């Protein structure tokens, strides 16, 4: 059994050692938030598999390994062309780059934003944009019952701050790239924090990419808060392609206003262990959200997606579809909950999780859930786990299609409808290339290696 007191000590000690640096010159309103968060993390400790929400995902790899907090970024040879190779979004839109948790201004590009739109370092925004930041930062991603959200709130270094004023339209996507450059001699941990606020009637598309260089172990604990004001339209993408020796734990909390529309896309390809916690609050009448998820893992990778859609008010709708492809000895977890509050009449909610296993040793635990406390609703959920259709393979082989080509066609048919939902052409093309490499239709995804 893990000694949770020992396991949490490296993070408590990191905060104690960095407290003066964190709080020096920081806004007075944020210092108590950090202290409350670290105190709460000290009470919670790291989660164990005895907790229902962590039943299938162990954080022992994190507890066993010693990480150090990344240093403040200094230009160290990274170039814009290297960033372009790492990130799937090519050539379109605005760019904010963070290296080991710190803003890299020399690699970023934000000088052609529409009037009134802000895309900047969160650390800078905390000191210069308090009136706009304080009502939202650490207000939506509750850390009282979430150990990693508490850890991030206490130790957050930097991240992106995007503020879109009332009625503004940002035609090009804003791309936020988080790069980790760990080395075998010094495994790093980073705590990115992102805040996106789209005011009433505004429109914006955000792409978050998490990637790594160096092939060494690292730990990323990221938190993103998204606010879609009344009538706003927000499309949010998260792409995780970190090295398979990395550990990635992330939370996203999204608040949807009256008649607002939010679309979330989560694509998980990398890391040895990846956990995504995504919660959406439909906080006012008429809100709409769509959650699309895709995870493709092989070898001994582990991916865990936990989602909560909270229908708090009437006449809201939600659509959720997550798909997974697993090979080798990979393990996947999907835990999706839709909550319908007593006042949320006329709710329309649908949830689906489909999984394709490409080896006998791959495993998925899926748990779609509905918690309905109103009587005038339309709610459905479903989940499937299966392997390639042998009848379909036989039919294709009988038409002189090679076995590997037949498998490739079936896998592509399963996964590529998720890519069709991506509305940024260069992002879709970049992900297609990554998926072809990841799936490696020569057989890697199906190997038990």
Buried (B, 14 or more C-beta within 10 A) or exposed (E): EBEBEEBBBBBBEBBEEBBEEBBEEBBEEBBEBBBBBBBBBBEBBBBBEEEEEBBBBBBEBBBEBEBEBBEEBEEEEBEEEEBBEBBBBBEBBBBBBBBBBBBBBEBBBBEEBBEEBBBBBBBEBBEBBBEBBBEBBBBBBBBEEBBBBBBBBBBBBBBBBBBBBBEBEBEBBBBBBBBBBBEEEBBBBBBBBBBBBBBBBBBBBBBBBBBBBBEBBBBBBBBBBBBBBBBBBBBBBBBBBBBBBBBBBBBBBBBBBBBBBBBBBBBBBBBBBBBBBBBBBBBBBBBBBBBBBBBBBBBBBBBBBBBBBBBBBBBBBBBBBBBBBBBBBBBBBBBBBBBBBEEBBBBBBBBBBBBBBBBEBBBBBBBBEBEBEBEEBEBEBEBEBEEBEEEBBEEBEEEEBEEEEBBBBBBBEBBEEBBEEBEBEBBBBBBBEBBEEBBBBEEBBBBBE
